[in-house]
Amino acid sequence: MFGAETTLMNQDLIKKEDRKYLIGKKVLKHTINYLNHLSIYKISYPIIKQLLNEFNENVYMTMLDGNEFIPIYSTYKDTNSGTT
């Protein structure tokens, strides 16, 4: 468990104070970003649905945070359609 704890702490996902684990800054940052971008979901959902219906391929919506892509929404093609 020590290795995982160190990794999470090094990535600012958790912090330890007085023998308690607390949410790290990075988790809070991602949560705030997610909440701030909910309107993006409402606007993009019809486009995502159209892409899925038109191409029958998986569709992913992500948000760029520095050099990282943060997944916001995904939808998957119908694998039971019987087409090749």
Biotite code that builds the C-alpha atoms (Angstrom):
import biotite.structure as struc

atoms = struc.array([
    struc.Atom([0.000, 0.000, 0.000], chain_id="A", res_id=1, res_name="MET", atom_name="CA", element="C"),
    struc.Atom([2.920, 2.336, 0.615], chain_id="A", res_id=2, res_name="PHE", atom_name="CA", element="C"),
    struc.Atom([3.774, 2.527, -3.105], chain_id="A", res_id=3, res_name="GLY", atom_name="CA", element="C"),
    struc.Atom([0.220, 3.447, -4.073], chain_id="A", res_id=4, res_name="ALA", atom_name="CA", element="C"),
    struc.Atom([0.030, 6.020, -1.278], chain_id="A", res_id=5, res_name="GLU", atom_name="CA", element="C"),
    struc.Atom([3.258, 7.645, -2.440], chain_id="A", res_id=6, res_name="THR", atom_name="CA", element="C"),
    struc.Atom([2.093, 7.711, -6.057], chain_id="A", res_id=7, res_name="THR", atom_name="CA", element="C"),
    struc.Atom([-1.230, 9.329, -5.159], chain_id="A", res_id=8, res_name="LEU", atom_name="CA", element="C"),
    struc.Atom([0.477, 11.880, -2.941], chain_id="A", res_id=9, res_name="MET", atom_name="CA", element="C"),
    struc.Atom([3.092, 12.697, -5.595], chain_id="A", res_id=10, res_name="ASN", atom_name="CA", element="C"),
    struc.Atom([0.311, 13.365, -8.099], chain_id="A", res_id=11, res_name="GLN", atom_name="CA", element="C"),
    struc.Atom([-1.587, 15.623, -5.646], chain_id="A", res_id=12, res_name="ASP", atom_name="CA", element="C"),
    struc.Atom([-4.559, 13.252, -5.664], chain_id="A", res_id=13, res_name="LEU", atom_name="CA", element="C"),
    struc.Atom([-4.447, 12.782, -1.899], chain_id="A", res_id=14, res_name="ILE", atom_name="CA", element="C"),
    struc.Atom([-2.666, 14.370, 1.021], chain_id="A", res_id=15, res_name="LYS", atom_name="CA", element="C"),
    struc.Atom([-2.095, 13.178, 4.556], chain_id="A", res_id=16, res_name="LYS", atom_name="CA", element="C"),
    struc.Atom([-2.613, 15.377, 7.618], chain_id="A", res_id=17, res_name="GLU", atom_name="CA", element="C"),
    struc.Atom([-2.623, 14.133, 11.193], chain_id="A", res_id=18, res_name="ASP", atom_name="CA", element="C"),
    struc.Atom([-2.903, 10.486, 10.112], chain_id="A", res_id=19, res_name="ARG", atom_name="CA", element="C"),
    struc.Atom([-5.947, 11.300, 7.930], chain_id="A", res_id=20, res_name="LYS", atom_name="CA", element="C"),
    struc.Atom([-6.168, 11.153, 4.160], chain_id="A", res_id=21, res_name="TYR", atom_name="CA", element="C"),
    struc.Atom([-7.719, 14.139, 2.426], chain_id="A", res_id=22, res_name="LEU", atom_name="CA", element="C"),
    struc.Atom([-8.622, 14.872, -1.178], chain_id="A", res_id=23, res_name="ILE", atom_name="CA", element="C"),
    struc.Atom([-5.689, 16.435, -2.993], chain_id="A", res_id=24, res_name="GLY", atom_name="CA", element="C"),
    struc.Atom([-5.623, 19.645, -5.011], chain_id="A", res_id=25, res_name="LYS", atom_name="CA", element="C"),
    struc.Atom([-5.671, 17.842, -8.342], chain_id="A", res_id=26, res_name="LYS", atom_name="CA", element="C"),
    struc.Atom([-8.928, 16.018, -7.548], chain_id="A", res_id=27, res_name="VAL", atom_name="CA", element="C"),
    struc.Atom([-10.543, 19.306, -6.553], chain_id="A", res_id=28, res_name="LEU", atom_name="CA", element="C"),
    struc.Atom([-9.226, 20.991, -9.706], chain_id="A", res_id=29, res_name="LYS", atom_name="CA", element="C"),
    struc.Atom([-10.672, 18.266, -11.920], chain_id="A", res_id=30, res_name="HIS", atom_name="CA", element="C"),
    struc.Atom([-13.994, 18.388, -10.073], chain_id="A", res_id=31, res_name="THR", atom_name="CA", element="C"),
    struc.Atom([-14.249, 22.149, -10.571], chain_id="A", res_id=32, res_name="ILE", atom_name="CA", element="C"),
    struc.Atom([-13.333, 21.782, -14.251], chain_id="A", res_id=33, res_name="ASN", atom_name="CA", element="C"),
    struc.Atom([-15.982, 19.112, -14.658], chain_id="A", res_id=34, res_name="TYR", atom_name="CA", element="C"),
    struc.Atom([-18.679, 21.221, -13.060], chain_id="A", res_id=35, res_name="LEU", atom_name="CA", element="C"),
    struc.Atom([-17.697, 24.269, -15.106], chain_id="A", res_id=36, res_name="ASN", atom_name="CA", element="C"),
    struc.Atom([-18.006, 22.296, -18.326], chain_id="A", res_id=37, res_name="HIS", atom_name="CA", element="C"),
    struc.Atom([-21.430, 20.751, -17.793], chain_id="A", res_id=38, res_name="LEU", atom_name="CA", element="C"),
    struc.Atom([-22.879, 23.223, -20.277], chain_id="A", res_id=39, res_name="SER", atom_name="CA", element="C"),
    struc.Atom([-20.455, 21.783, -22.860], chain_id="A", res_id=40, res_name="ILE", atom_name="CA", element="C"),
    struc.Atom([-22.178, 18.446, -22.394], chain_id="A", res_id=41, res_name="TYR", atom_name="CA", element="C"),
    struc.Atom([-25.611, 19.949, -23.018], chain_id="A", res_id=42, res_name="LYS", atom_name="CA", element="C"),
    struc.Atom([-24.418, 21.659, -26.187], chain_id="A", res_id=43, res_name="ILE", atom_name="CA", element="C"),
    struc.Atom([-22.368, 18.771, -27.537], chain_id="A", res_id=44, res_name="SER", atom_name="CA", element="C"),
    struc.Atom([-24.721, 15.882, -26.768], chain_id="A", res_id=45, res_name="TYR", atom_name="CA", element="C"),
    struc.Atom([-26.810, 16.284, -29.960], chain_id="A", res_id=46, res_name="PRO", atom_name="CA", element="C"),
    struc.Atom([-23.608, 16.350, -32.038], chain_id="A", res_id=47, res_name="ILE", atom_name="CA", element="C"),
    struc.Atom([-22.225, 13.284, -30.263], chain_id="A", res_id=48, res_name="ILE", atom_name="CA", element="C"),
    struc.Atom([-25.483, 11.435, -30.849], chain_id="A", res_id=49, res_name="LYS", atom_name="CA", element="C"),
    struc.Atom([-25.480, 12.435, -34.519], chain_id="A", res_id=50, res_name="GLN", atom_name="CA", element="C"),
    struc.Atom([-21.885, 11.207, -34.967], chain_id="A", res_id=51, res_name="LEU", atom_name="CA", element="C"),
    struc.Atom([-22.746, 7.899, -33.301], chain_id="A", res_id=52, res_name="LEU", atom_name="CA", element="C"),
    struc.Atom([-25.832, 7.400, -35.488], chain_id="A", res_id=53, res_name="ASN", atom_name="CA", element="C"),
    struc.Atom([-24.104, 8.458, -38.696], chain_id="A", res_id=54, res_name="GLU", atom_name="CA", element="C"),
    struc.Atom([-20.857, 6.486, -38.339], chain_id="A", res_id=55, res_name="PHE", atom_name="CA", element="C"),
    struc.Atom([-21.795, 3.776, -35.801], chain_id="A", res_id=56, res_name="ASN", atom_name="CA", element="C"),
    struc.Atom([-18.436, 4.280, -34.098], chain_id="A", res_id=57, res_name="GLU", atom_name="CA", element="C"),
    struc.Atom([-17.490, 5.020, -30.491], chain_id="A", res_id=58, res_name="ASN", atom_name="CA", element="C"),
    struc.Atom([-17.535, 8.742, -29.685], chain_id="A", res_id=59, res_name="VAL", atom_name="CA", element="C"),
    struc.Atom([-15.515, 10.344, -26.899], chain_id="A", res_id=60, res_name="TYR", atom_name="CA", element="C"),
    struc.Atom([-15.584, 13.875, -25.564], chain_id="A", res_id=61, res_name="MET", atom_name="CA", element="C"),
    struc.Atom([-12.528, 14.956, -23.605], chain_id="A", res_id=62, res_name="THR", atom_name="CA", element="C"),
    struc.Atom([-11.222, 18.142, -22.067], chain_id="A", res_id=63, res_name="MET", atom_name="CA", element="C"),
    struc.Atom([-7.598, 19.193, -22.429], chain_id="A", res_id=64, res_name="LEU", atom_name="CA", element="C"),
    struc.Atom([-5.895, 20.058, -19.148], chain_id="A", res_id=65, res_name="ASP", atom_name="CA", element="C"),
    struc.Atom([-2.297, 20.990, -19.869], chain_id="A", res_id=66, res_name="GLY", atom_name="CA", element="C"),
    struc.Atom([-0.956, 17.908, -21.641], chain_id="A", res_id=67, res_name="ASN", atom_name="CA", element="C"),
    struc.Atom([-3.650, 15.565, -20.313], chain_id="A", res_id=68, res_name="GLU", atom_name="CA", element="C"),
    struc.Atom([-6.996, 14.631, -21.828], chain_id="A", res_id=69, res_name="PHE", atom_name="CA", element="C"),
    struc.Atom([-9.717, 14.273, -19.206], chain_id="A", res_id=70, res_name="ILE", atom_name="CA", element="C"),
    struc.Atom([-12.668, 12.138, -20.321], chain_id="A", res_id=71, res_name="PRO", atom_name="CA", element="C"),
    struc.Atom([-16.000, 13.896, -19.905], chain_id="A", res_id=72, res_name="ILE", atom_name="CA", element="C"),
    struc.Atom([-18.394, 11.684, -21.847], chain_id="A", res_id=73, res_name="TYR", atom_name="CA", element="C"),
    struc.Atom([-18.304, 8.612, -24.057], chain_id="A", res_id=74, res_name="SER", atom_name="CA", element="C"),
    struc.Atom([-20.826, 6.600, -25.996], chain_id="A", res_id=75, res_name="THR", atom_name="CA", element="C"),
    struc.Atom([-20.309, 3.321, -27.798], chain_id="A", res_id=76, res_name="TYR", atom_name="CA", element="C"),
    struc.Atom([-21.434, 1.846, -31.093], chain_id="A", res_id=77, res_name="LYS", atom_name="CA", element="C"),
    struc.Atom([-24.075, -0.824, -31.183], chain_id="A", res_id=78, res_name="ASP", atom_name="CA", element="C"),
    struc.Atom([-22.225, -4.136, -31.299], chain_id="A", res_id=79, res_name="THR", atom_name="CA", element="C"),
    struc.Atom([-25.473, -6.098, -31.608], chain_id="A", res_id=80, res_name="ASN", atom_name="CA", element="C"),
    struc.Atom([-26.527, -4.609, -34.926], chain_id="A", res_id=81, res_name="SER", atom_name="CA", element="C"),
    struc.Atom([-25.429, -7.692, -36.910], chain_id="A", res_id=82, res_name="GLY", atom_name="CA", element="C"),
    struc.Atom([-23.536, -5.620, -39.502], chain_id="A", res_id=83, res_name="THR", atom_name="CA", element="C"),
    struc.Atom([-19.883, -6.047, -40.376], chain_id="A", res_id=84, res_name="THR", atom_name="CA", element="C"),
])
